[in-house]
Amino acid sequence: MAKILVAEDDQDIRELIALTLQFNGFDVTPVENGALAVERASSQSFDLILMDVRMPRMTGYEACKRLKEIESTRDIPVIFLSAKGQESEIETGLMAGAADYILKPFAPDMLISKINKVLSL
């Protein structure tokens, strides 16, 4: 069972993602912001991180860059979730080290498909 860290500041979206992932057999750890994502990923082992772009305390981009600088978290794939779909936003996310970028709103089956692709399941 793959362990996924979900960093999303909107509680409803965070809970919906967590339920969707749990229903599909993933072990989920939800956090409210990028700073907590970096903290949790540094202290626990995860197979993937789903991260919102716009969050308080530390944006998803900042958190991803920080995670890629830490040896123990460098190789964890990050997928960004964002309502911002401009090409420059997507490019910024990929340059920060993300494996993929998913636009909100998204269908649950599409989310699971992208996760499985990144995890090569």
MMTF fields as JSON, N, C-alpha, C and O atoms, coordinates in Angstrom:
{
  "mmtfVersion": "1.0.0",
  "mmtfProducer": "UNKNOWN",
  "numBonds": 483,
  "numAtoms": 484,
  "numGroups": 121,
  "numChains": 1,
  "numModels": 1,
  "chainsPerModel": [1],
  "groupsPerChain": [121],
  "chainIdList": ["A"],
  "bondAtomList": [4, 2, 8, 6, 12, 10, 16, 14, 20, 18, 24, 22, 28, 26, 32, 30, 36, 34, 40, 38, 44, 42, 48, 46, 52, 50, 56, 54, 60, 58, 64, 62, 68, 66, 72, 70, 76, 74, 80, 78, 84, 82, 88, 86, 92, 90, 96, 94, 100, 98, 104, 102, 108, 106, 112, 110, 116, 114, 120, 118, 124, 122, 128, 126, 132, 130, 136, 134, 140, 138, 144, 142, 148, 146, 152, 150, 156, 154, 160, 158, 164, 162, 168, 166, 172, 170, 176, 174, 180, 178, 184, 182, 188, 186, 192, 190, 196, 194, 200, 198, 204, 202, 208, 206, 212, 210, 216, 214, 220, 218, 224, 222, 228, 226, 232, 230, 236, 234, 240, 238, 244, 242, 248, 246, 252, 250, 256, 254, 260, 258, 264, 262, 268, 266, 272, 270, 276, 274, 280, 278, 284, 282, 288, 286, 292, 290, 296, 294, 300, 298, 304, 302, 308, 306, 312, 310, 316, 314, 320, 318, 324, 322, 328, 326, 332, 330, 336, 334, 340, 338, 344, 342, 348, 346, 352, 350, 356, 354, 360, 358, 364, 362, 368, 366, 372, 370, 376, 374, 380, 378, 384, 382, 388, 386, 392, 390, 396, 394, 400, 398, 404, 402, 408, 406, 412, 410, 416, 414, 420, 418, 424, 422, 428, 426, 432, 430, 436, 434, 440, 438, 444, 442, 448, 446, 452, 450, 456, 454, 460, 458, 464, 462, 468, 466, 472, 470, 476, 474, 480, 478],
  "bondOrderList": [1, 1, 1, 1, 1, 1, 1, 1, 1, 1, 1, 1, 1, 1, 1, 1, 1, 1, 1, 1, 1, 1, 1, 1, 1, 1, 1, 1, 1, 1, 1, 1, 1, 1, 1, 1, 1, 1, 1, 1, 1, 1, 1, 1, 1, 1, 1, 1, 1, 1, 1, 1, 1, 1, 1, 1, 1, 1, 1, 1, 1, 1, 1, 1, 1, 1, 1, 1, 1, 1, 1, 1, 1, 1, 1, 1, 1, 1, 1, 1, 1, 1, 1, 1, 1, 1, 1, 1, 1, 1, 1, 1, 1, 1, 1, 1, 1, 1, 1, 1, 1, 1, 1, 1, 1, 1, 1, 1, 1, 1, 1, 1, 1, 1, 1, 1, 1, 1, 1, 1],
  "groupList": [{"groupName": "MET", "atomNameList": ["N", "CA", "C", "O"], "elementList": ["N", "C", "C", "O"], "formalChargeList": [0, 0, 0, 0], "bondAtomList": [1, 0, 2, 1, 3, 2], "bondOrderList": [1, 1, 2], "singleLetterCode": "M", "chemCompType": "L-PEPTIDE LINKING"}, {"groupName": "ALA", "atomNameList": ["N", "CA", "C", "O"], "elementList": ["N", "C", "C", "O"], "formalChargeList": [0, 0, 0, 0], "bondAtomList": [1, 0, 2, 1, 3, 2], "bondOrderList": [1, 1, 2], "singleLetterCode": "A", "chemCompType": "L-PEPTIDE LINKING"}, {"groupName": "LYS", "atomNameList": ["N", "CA", "C", "O"], "elementList": ["N", "C", "C", "O"], "formalChargeList": [0, 0, 0, 0], "bondAtomList": [1, 0, 2, 1, 3, 2], "bondOrderList": [1, 1, 2], "singleLetterCode": "K", "chemCompType": "L-PEPTIDE LINKING"}, {"groupName": "ILE", "atomNameList": ["N", "CA", "C", "O"], "elementList": ["N", "C", "C", "O"], "formalChargeList": [0, 0, 0, 0], "bondAtomList": [1, 0, 2, 1, 3, 2], "bondOrderList": [1, 1, 2], "singleLetterCode": "I", "chemCompType": "L-PEPTIDE LINKING"}, {"groupName": "LEU", "atomNameList": ["N", "CA", "C", "O"], "elementList": ["N", "C", "C", "O"], "formalChargeList": [0, 0, 0, 0], "bondAtomList": [1, 0, 2, 1, 3, 2], "bondOrderList": [1, 1, 2], "singleLetterCode": "L", "chemCompType": "L-PEPTIDE LINKING"}, {"groupName": "VAL", "atomNameList": ["N", "CA", "C", "O"], "elementList": ["N", "C", "C", "O"], "formalChargeList": [0, 0, 0, 0], "bondAtomList": [1, 0, 2, 1, 3, 2], "bondOrderList": [1, 1, 2], "singleLetterCode": "V", "chemCompType": "L-PEPTIDE LINKING"}, {"groupName": "GLU", "atomNameList": ["N", "CA", "C", "O"], "elementList": ["N", "C", "C", "O"], "formalChargeList": [0, 0, 0, 0], "bondAtomList": [1, 0, 2, 1, 3, 2], "bondOrderList": [1, 1, 2], "singleLetterCode": "E", "chemCompType": "L-PEPTIDE LINKING"}, {"groupName": "ASP", "atomNameList": ["N", "CA", "C", "O"], "elementList": ["N", "C", "C", "O"], "formalChargeList": [0, 0, 0, 0], "bondAtomList": [1, 0, 2, 1, 3, 2], "bondOrderList": [1, 1, 2], "singleLetterCode": "D", "chemCompType": "L-PEPTIDE LINKING"}, {"groupName": "GLN", "atomNameList": ["N", "CA", "C", "O"], "elementList": ["N", "C", "C", "O"], "formalChargeList": [0, 0, 0, 0], "bondAtomList": [1, 0, 2, 1, 3, 2], "bondOrderList": [1, 1, 2], "singleLetterCode": "Q", "chemCompType": "L-PEPTIDE LINKING"}, {"groupName": "ARG", "atomNameList": ["N", "CA", "C", "O"], "elementList": ["N", "C", "C", "O"], "formalChargeList": [0, 0, 0, 0], "bondAtomList": [1, 0, 2, 1, 3, 2], "bondOrderList": [1, 1, 2], "singleLetterCode": "R", "chemCompType": "L-PEPTIDE LINKING"}, {"groupName": "THR", "atomNameList": ["N", "CA", "C", "O"], "elementList": ["N", "C", "C", "O"], "formalChargeList": [0, 0, 0, 0], "bondAtomList": [1, 0, 2, 1, 3, 2], "bondOrderList": [1, 1, 2], "singleLetterCode": "T", "chemCompType": "L-PEPTIDE LINKING"}, {"groupName": "PHE", "atomNameList": ["N", "CA", "C", "O"], "elementList": ["N", "C", "C", "O"], "formalChargeList": [0, 0, 0, 0], "bondAtomList": [1, 0, 2, 1, 3, 2], "bondOrderList": [1, 1, 2], "singleLetterCode": "F", "chemCompType": "L-PEPTIDE LINKING"}, {"groupName": "ASN", "atomNameList": ["N", "CA", "C", "O"], "elementList": ["N", "C", "C", "O"], "formalChargeList": [0, 0, 0, 0], "bondAtomList": [1, 0, 2, 1, 3, 2], "bondOrderList": [1, 1, 2], "singleLetterCode": "N", "chemCompType": "L-PEPTIDE LINKING"}, {"groupName": "GLY", "atomNameList": ["N", "CA", "C", "O"], "elementList": ["N", "C", "C", "O"], "formalChargeList": [0, 0, 0, 0], "bondAtomList": [1, 0, 2, 1, 3, 2], "bondOrderList": [1, 1, 2], "singleLetterCode": "G", "chemCompType": "PEPTIDE LINKING"}, {"groupName": "PRO", "atomNameList": ["N", "CA", "C", "O"], "elementList": ["N", "C", "C", "O"], "formalChargeList": [0, 0, 0, 0], "bondAtomList": [1, 0, 2, 1, 3, 2], "bondOrderList": [1, 1, 2], "singleLetterCode": "P", "chemCompType": "L-PEPTIDE LINKING"}, {"groupName": "SER", "atomNameList": ["N", "CA", "C", "O"], "elementList": ["N", "C", "C", "O"], "formalChargeList": [0, 0, 0, 0], "bondAtomList": [1, 0, 2, 1, 3, 2], "bondOrderList": [1, 1, 2], "singleLetterCode": "S", "chemCompType": "L-PEPTIDE LINKING"}, {"groupName": "TYR", "atomNameList": ["N", "CA", "C", "O"], "elementList": ["N", "C", "C", "O"], "formalChargeList": [0, 0, 0, 0], "bondAtomList": [1, 0, 2, 1, 3, 2], "bondOrderList": [1, 1, 2], "singleLetterCode": "Y", "chemCompType": "L-PEPTIDE LINKING"}, {"groupName": "CYS", "atomNameList": ["N", "CA", "C", "O"], "elementList": ["N", "C", "C", "O"], "formalChargeList": [0, 0, 0, 0], "bondAtomList": [1, 0, 2, 1, 3, 2], "bondOrderList": [1, 1, 2], "singleLetterCode": "C", "chemCompType": "L-PEPTIDE LINKING"}],
  "groupTypeList": [0, 1, 2, 3, 4, 5, 1, 6, 7, 7, 8, 7, 3, 9, 6, 4, 3, 1, 4, 10, 4, 8, 11, 12, 13, 11, 7, 5, 10, 14, 5, 6, 12, 13, 1, 4, 1, 5, 6, 9, 1, 15, 15, 8, 15, 11, 7, 4, 3, 4, 0, 7, 5, 9, 0, 14, 9, 0, 10, 13, 16, 6, 1, 17, 2, 9, 4, 2, 6, 3, 6, 15, 10, 9, 7, 3, 14, 5, 3, 11, 4, 15, 1, 2, 13, 8, 6, 15, 6, 3, 6, 10, 13, 4, 0, 1, 13, 1, 1, 7, 16, 3, 4, 2, 14, 11, 1, 14, 7, 0, 4, 3, 15, 2, 3, 12, 2, 5, 4, 15, 4],
  "groupIdList": [1, 2, 3, 4, 5, 6, 7, 8, 9, 10, 11, 12, 13, 14, 15, 16, 17, 18, 19, 20, 21, 22, 23, 24, 25, 26, 27, 28, 29, 30, 31, 32, 33, 34, 35, 36, 37, 38, 39, 40, 41, 42, 43, 44, 45, 46, 47, 48, 49, 50, 51, 52, 53, 54, 55, 56, 57, 58, 59, 60, 61, 62, 63, 64, 65, 66, 67, 68, 69, 70, 71, 72, 73, 74, 75, 76, 77, 78, 79, 80, 81, 82, 83, 84, 85, 86, 87, 88, 89, 90, 91, 92, 93, 94, 95, 96, 97, 98, 99, 100, 101, 102, 103, 104, 105, 106, 107, 108, 109, 110, 111, 112, 113, 114, 115, 116, 117, 118, 119, 120, 121],
  "secStructList": [7, 7, 3, 3, 3, 3, 3, 7, 1, 7, 2, 2, 2, 2, 2, 2, 2, 2, 2, 2, 2, 2, 2, 6, 6, 7, 3, 3, 3, 3, 3, 1, 1, 2, 2, 2, 2, 2, 2, 2, 2, 2, 2, 1, 7, 7, 1, 3, 3, 3, 3, 3, 1, 1, 7, 1, 1, 1, 7, 2, 2, 2, 2, 2, 2, 2, 2, 2, 2, 1, 6, 6, 6, 6, 6, 1, 7, 3, 3, 3, 3, 3, 1, 7, 7, 7, 2, 2, 2, 2, 2, 2, 2, 2, 2, 6, 6, 7, 1, 3, 3, 3, 3, 1, 1, 7, 7, 2, 2, 2, 2, 2, 2, 2, 2, 2, 2, 2, 2, 6, 7],
  "xCoordList": [0.848, 0.0, 0.895, 1.714, 0.73, 1.527, 1.068, -0.125, 2.06, 1.775, 1.838, 2.829, 0.754, 0.668, 0.431, -0.455, 1.243, 1.088, 0.279, 0.635, -0.815, -1.667, -1.565, -1.956, -1.037, -0.927, -1.928, -1.746, -2.987, -4.087, -4.687, -5.081, -4.761, -5.265, -6.786, -7.315, -7.503, -8.961, -9.412, -9.196, -10.039, -10.399, -11.312, -11.11, -12.313, -13.237, -12.511, -12.732, -11.647, -10.893, -9.932, -9.793, -9.265, -8.326, -9.038, -8.523, -10.221, -10.987, -11.473, -11.452, -11.91, -12.372, -11.235, -11.42, -10.053, -8.889, -8.519, -8.27, -8.483, -8.122, -9.088, -8.655, -10.39, -11.382, -11.214, -11.289, -10.989, -10.801, -9.59, -9.648, -8.501, -7.279, -7.447, -7.027, -8.06, -8.281, -9.184, -8.939, -10.218, -11.139, -10.395, -10.773, -9.327, -8.539, -7.316, -6.412, -7.289, -6.272, -4.979, -4.0, -4.949, -3.739, -3.784, -4.857, -2.622, -2.461, -2.22, -1.25, -3.087, -3.07, -2.755, -3.279, -1.884, -1.59, -1.899, -1.18, -2.953, -3.29, -2.64, -2.552, -2.185, -1.677, -2.251, -2.724, -2.209, -2.894, -2.045, -2.595, -0.721, 0.096, 1.449, 1.796, 2.198, 3.482, 4.524, 5.318, 4.538, 5.51, 5.308, 6.276, 4.055, 3.759, 4.111, 4.53, 3.94, 4.292, 5.79, 6.195, 6.605, 8.056, 8.423, 9.234, 7.813, 8.078, 7.708, 8.501, 6.508, 6.026, 6.83, 7.179, 7.125, 7.884, 9.306, 9.908, 9.834, 11.189, 11.242, 12.297, 10.103, 10.095, 9.435, 9.559, 8.732, 8.076, 8.421, 8.937, 8.134, 8.429, 7.153, 6.119, 7.236, 6.096, 6.521, 7.677, 5.555, 5.806, 5.482, 5.988, 4.621, 4.175, 3.633, 3.126, 3.747, 3.167, 2.255, 2.677, 0.994, 0.052, 0.042, -0.153, 0.253, 0.405, -0.312, -0.129, -1.135, -1.767, -0.666, 0.379, -0.901, 0.092, -0.04, 0.954, -1.25, -1.484, -1.883, -3.009, -0.941, -1.213, -0.551, 0.427, -1.088, -0.455, 0.846, 1.097, 1.66, 2.94, 4.036, 5.179, 3.719, 4.699, 3.922, 3.108, 4.17, 3.458, 3.909, 4.923, 3.136, 3.516, 4.844, 5.652, 5.076, 6.339, 7.515, 8.521, 7.379, 8.449, 8.682, 9.824, 7.597, 7.708, 8.385, 9.23, 8.024, 8.616, 10.116, 10.92, 10.486, 11.912, 12.663, 13.761, 12.084, 12.707, 12.865, 13.915, 11.818, 11.869, 12.953, 13.595, 13.151, 14.157, 15.574, 16.533, 15.72, 17.029, 17.418, 18.585, 16.445, 16.68, 16.934, 16.133, 18.055, 18.435, 17.372, 17.118, 16.75, 15.779, 14.45, 13.684, 14.162, 12.88, 13.063, 12.085, 14.3, 14.615, 13.923, 13.487, 13.819, 13.304, 11.804, 11.276, 11.116, 9.666, 8.988, 9.156, 8.225, 7.548, 6.468, 5.759, 6.365, 5.371, 4.442, 4.889, 3.136, 2.139, 1.443, 0.889, 1.474, 0.782, -0.68, -1.051, -1.511, -2.937, -3.196, -2.84, -3.807, -4.021, -5.178, -5.449, -5.851, -6.888, -6.269, -6.929, -4.991, -4.275, -3.689, -2.759, -4.238, -3.807, -2.987, -2.765, -2.523, -1.701, -0.416, 0.118, 0.059, 1.256, 2.444, 3.249, 2.552, 3.672, 3.588, 4.615, 2.355, 2.171, 2.611, 3.309, 2.193, 2.553, 4.065, 4.681, 4.654, 6.102, 6.847, 7.846, 6.363, 6.979, 6.937, 7.915, 5.806, 5.665, 6.615, 7.241, 6.723, 7.612, 9.073, 9.895, 9.393, 10.764, 11.124, 12.294, 10.109, 10.34, 10.627, 11.065, 10.373, 10.686, 9.496, 9.64, 8.318, 7.119, 7.152, 7.708, 6.548, 6.435, 5.242, 5.235, 4.224, 3.021, 2.276, 2.621, 1.253, 0.488, -0.967, -1.271, -1.855, -3.274, -4.096, -3.948, -4.962, -5.807, -7.099, -7.731, -7.48, -8.762, -9.815, -9.501, -11.028, -11.497, -11.059, -10.844, -10.932, -10.518, -11.441, -12.031, -11.552, -12.363, -11.536, -10.341, -12.147, -11.412, -10.67, -9.538, -11.288, -10.621, -9.39, -8.419, -9.423, -8.269, -7.127, -5.962, -7.464, -6.465, -5.78, -4.552, -6.565, -6.013, -5.149, -4.095, -5.591, -4.827, -3.462, -2.45, -3.438, -2.174, -1.25, -0.047, -1.817, -1.015, -0.409, 0.784, -1.218, -0.724, 0.358, 1.315, 0.206, 1.198, 2.528, 3.586, 2.47, 3.699, 4.347, 5.573, 3.535, 4.068, 4.385, 4.974, 3.981, 4.166, 3.524, 4.118, 2.267, 1.524, 0.746, 0.061],
  "yCoordList": [-1.177, 0.0, 1.243, 1.429, 2.078, 3.296, 4.341, 4.517, 5.029, 6.094, 7.436, 7.762, 8.211, 9.505, 10.613, 10.525, 11.66, 12.867, 13.854, 14.144, 14.376, 15.346, 16.686, 16.809, 17.693, 19.045, 19.938, 20.266, 20.327, 21.113, 21.952, 21.419, 23.278, 24.149, 24.166, 24.498, 23.82, 23.79, 22.459, 21.395, 22.532, 21.318, 20.4, 19.185, 20.948, 20.109, 19.357, 18.162, 20.053, 19.412, 18.377, 17.283, 18.728, 17.803, 16.509, 15.417, 16.633, 15.457, 14.637, 13.407, 15.312, 14.616, 13.818, 12.667, 14.441, 13.746, 12.556, 11.462, 12.767, 11.682, 10.51, 9.36, 10.787, 9.709, 8.977, 7.75, 9.726, 9.126, 8.199, 7.086, 8.664, 7.855, 6.627, 5.531, 6.807, 5.677, 4.632, 3.433, 5.077, 4.174, 3.341, 2.206, 3.925, 3.241, 2.528, 2.146, 2.348, 1.52, 2.197, 1.516, 3.529, 4.243, 4.601, 4.81, 4.669, 5.114, 6.634, 7.07, 7.431, 8.887, 9.629, 9.305, 10.636, 11.55, 12.962, 13.475, 13.61, 14.968, 16.038, 15.875, 17.134, 18.306, 19.562, 19.527, 20.686, 21.905, 22.899, 23.831, 22.732, 23.725, 23.142, 22.024, 23.912, 23.464, 23.244, 22.308, 24.099, 23.95, 22.621, 21.928, 22.271, 20.983, 19.819, 18.76, 20.013, 18.961, 18.658, 17.496, 19.71, 19.518, 18.838, 17.913, 19.31, 18.746, 17.259, 16.435, 16.92, 15.537, 14.635, 13.514, 15.12, 14.306, 14.042, 13.024, 14.963, 14.807, 13.792, 13.22, 13.568, 12.686, 11.33, 10.411, 11.205, 9.944, 9.585, 10.413, 8.352, 7.884, 7.915, 7.382, 8.543, 8.614, 8.18, 8.339, 7.625, 7.214, 8.323, 8.331, 9.276, 10.352, 11.492, 11.278, 12.711, 13.874, 14.585, 14.944, 14.789, 15.621, 16.967, 17.032, 18.057, 19.345, 20.449, 20.62, 21.194, 22.391, 23.417, 23.388, 24.308, 25.346, 26.524, 26.974, 27.024, 28.21, 27.793, 27.355, 27.936, 27.586, 28.616, 29.257, 28.772, 29.681, 29.088, 27.89, 29.936, 29.593, 29.222, 29.644, 28.44, 28.071, 27.563, 26.647, 28.153, 27.71, 26.296, 25.795, 25.68, 24.363, 24.401, 23.482, 25.465, 25.599, 25.652, 24.969, 26.473, 26.597, 25.272, 24.867, 24.604, 23.316, 22.276, 21.515, 22.239, 21.278, 21.537, 20.605, 22.803, 23.141, 22.713, 22.163, 22.959, 22.581, 21.066, 20.57, 20.329, 18.863, 18.309, 17.31, 18.948, 18.485, 18.789, 18.222, 19.679, 20.012, 19.062, 18.998, 18.335, 17.439, 16.027, 15.484, 15.45, 14.149, 13.071, 12.279, 13.031, 11.973, 12.139, 11.18, 13.333, 13.563, 13.878, 14.024, 13.982, 14.394, 13.553, 14.081, 12.242, 11.331, 11.047, 10.248, 11.693, 11.486, 12.29, 13.508, 11.63, 12.386, 13.303, 12.941, 14.497, 15.492, 15.746, 15.948, 15.732, 16.124, 17.366, 17.349, 18.447, 19.665, 19.609, 19.066, 20.186, 20.356, 21.854, 22.539, 22.373, 23.816, 24.194, 23.537, 25.271, 25.84, 26.754, 27.144, 27.093, 27.964, 27.123, 26.346, 27.279, 26.435, 27.124, 26.556, 28.349, 29.026, 28.237, 27.605, 28.289, 27.539, 27.912, 27.052, 29.197, 29.636, 29.016, 28.691, 28.85, 28.215, 26.749, 26.269, 26.06, 24.649, 24.508, 23.63, 25.382, 25.356, 25.601, 24.939, 26.547, 26.836, 25.6, 25.283, 24.906, 23.692, 22.593, 21.938, 22.392, 21.351, 21.713, 20.843, 23.016, 23.458, 23.327, 23.173, 23.39, 23.217, 21.757, 21.443, 20.871, 19.461, 18.524, 17.339, 19.03, 18.188, 17.15, 17.384, 16.008, 14.941, 15.18, 14.732, 15.897, 16.16, 17.344, 17.828, 17.798, 18.974, 18.702, 18.507, 18.689, 18.393, 19.645, 20.294, 19.97, 21.148, 20.817, 19.792, 21.705, 21.602, 22.309, 23.307, 21.84, 20.593, 19.39, 19.507, 18.255, 17.049, 15.903, 15.905, 14.935, 13.744, 12.779, 12.613, 12.146, 11.203, 10.119, 9.781, 9.567, 8.51, 9.031, 8.297, 10.303, 10.902, 11.09, 10.868, 11.496, 11.66, 10.324, 10.254, 9.276, 7.942, 7.465, 6.865, 7.728, 7.338, 8.022, 7.381, 9.329, 10.088, 9.575, 9.423, 9.308, 8.793, 7.449, 7.224, 6.56, 5.24, 5.343, 4.569, 6.298, 6.501, 6.959, 6.429, 7.926, 8.433, 7.348, 7.234, 6.562, 5.476, 4.228, 3.269, 4.261, 3.129, 1.862, 0.784, 2.018, 0.853, 0.185, -0.809],
  "zCoordList": [0.0, 0.0, 0.0, 0.9, -1.005, -1.118, -0.093, 0.152, 0.499, 1.462, 0.743, 0.089, 0.877, 0.198, 1.209, 2.059, 1.098, 1.901, 1.07, -0.073, 1.641, 0.946, 1.661, 2.822, 0.961, 1.51, 0.783, -0.389, 1.491, 0.913, 2.024, 3.061, 1.818, 2.883, 2.988, 4.049, 1.929, 1.965, 2.578, 1.998, 3.753, 4.488, 3.684, 3.689, 2.993, 2.222, 1.114, 0.921, 0.392, -0.689, -0.117, -0.663, 0.992, 1.643, 2.039, 1.801, 2.642, 3.064, 1.87, 1.912, 0.809, -0.39, -1.027, -1.422, -1.124, -1.685, -0.809, -1.315, 0.503, 1.427, 1.29, 1.22, 1.251, 1.106, -0.222, -0.272, -1.287, -2.614, -2.611, -3.133, -2.023, -1.992, -1.107, -1.477, 0.063, 0.968, 0.326, 0.459, -0.363, -1.053, -2.101, -2.391, -2.664, -3.691, -3.121, -3.865, -1.802, -1.178, -0.772, -0.466, -0.762, -0.359, 1.121, 1.687, 1.734, 3.107, 3.024, 2.404, 3.638, 3.45, 4.745, 5.81, 4.627, 5.725, 5.232, 4.374, 5.752, 5.308, 6.194, 7.411, 5.571, 6.287, 5.649, 4.513, 6.391, 5.97, 5.186, 4.601, 5.154, 4.449, 4.05, 4.432, 3.282, 2.767, 3.84, 3.748, 4.868, 5.946, 6.675, 6.989, 6.941, 7.581, 6.661, 7.128, 5.358, 4.401, 4.464, 4.487, 4.492, 4.575, 5.892, 5.923, 6.975, 8.306, 8.356, 8.813, 7.887, 7.946, 7.006, 7.374, 5.794, 4.834, 5.327, 4.989, 6.125, 6.663, 7.799, 8.075, 8.459, 9.622, 9.361, 10.171, 8.229, 7.882, 6.443, 5.693, 6.07, 4.724, 3.873, 4.275, 2.694, 1.775, 0.383, -0.01, -0.361, -1.735, -2.722, -3.844, -2.295, -3.18, -2.336, -1.235, -2.864, -2.197, -3.181, -4.28, -2.784, -3.535, -2.834, -1.62, -3.592, -2.949, -3.715, -4.92, -2.977, -3.521, -3.778, -3.129, -4.712, -5.019, -4.065, -3.496, -3.885, -3.052, -1.64, -1.404, -0.701, 0.698, 1.607, 1.221, 2.82, 3.789, 4.33, 4.198, 4.935, 5.57, 4.591, 4.764, 3.565, 2.545, 1.335, 1.457, 0.174, -1.03, -1.406, -0.919, -2.271, -2.767, -3.5, -3.372, -4.272, -5.001, -4.03, -4.223, -2.98, -1.98, -1.264, -1.047, -0.902, -0.213, -1.095, -0.623, -2.36, -3.292, -3.434, -3.393, -3.601, -3.711, -2.451, -2.54, -1.297, -0.026, 0.056, 0.465, -0.334, -0.291, -1.218, -0.897, -2.349, -3.306, -2.829, -3.352, -1.843, -1.273, -0.131, 0.255, 0.399, 1.539, 1.005, 0.245, 1.415, 0.874, 1.075, 0.167, 2.248, 2.549, 1.805, 1.704, 1.285, 0.59, -0.893, -1.626, -1.327, -2.705, -3.769, -4.792, -3.532, -4.56, -4.462, -5.235, -3.52, -3.413, -4.526, -4.588, -5.405, -6.459, -5.876, -4.937, -6.458, -6.046, -7.225, -8.354, -6.944, -7.945, -7.408, -6.309, -8.191, -7.783, -8.162, -9.202, -7.293, -7.54, -7.541, -6.582, -8.596, -8.642, -9.549, -10.554, -9.169, -10.026, -11.073, -12.036, -10.88, -11.811, -12.928, -12.707, -14.139, -15.244, -16.304, -17.373, -16.037, -17.022, -17.252, -16.34, -18.471, -18.827, -17.935, -17.577, -17.58, -16.738, -15.346, -14.75, -14.818, -13.507, -13.552, -12.659, -14.593, -14.745, -14.895, -14.29, -15.706, -15.91, -14.592, -14.311, -13.791, -12.498, -11.606, -10.929, -11.607, -10.805, -11.241, -10.407, -12.536, -13.053, -12.801, -12.514, -12.911, -12.637, -11.154, -10.805, -10.286, -8.844, -8.496, -7.389, -9.463, -9.247, -9.269, -8.967, -9.621, -9.618, -10.738, -11.811, -10.462, -11.457, -12.378, -13.525, -11.867, -12.659, -12.055, -10.977, -12.766, -12.375, -12.757, -13.934, -11.782, -12.027, -11.757, -10.722, -12.708, -12.56, -11.819, -12.073, -10.897, -10.193, -11.029, -11.677, -11.037, -10.428, -11.265, -12.472, -10.621, -11.323, -10.927, -9.847, -11.815, -11.539, -10.687, -10.935, -9.696, -8.846, -9.631, -9.285, -10.683, -11.445, -12.179, -12.361, -12.605, -13.262, -12.252, -12.583, -11.027, -9.972, -9.693, -9.629, -9.528, -9.244, -10.412, -10.203, -11.625, -12.814, -12.85, -13.132, -12.563, -12.55, -11.447, -11.66, -10.267, -9.165, -9.531, -9.322, -10.073, -10.465, -11.534, -11.529, -12.45, -13.49, -12.874, -13.214, -11.985, -11.347, -10.489, -10.448, -9.814, -8.977, -9.803, -9.303, -11.083, -12.008, -11.478, -11.502, -10.986, -10.471, -11.578, -11.338]
}
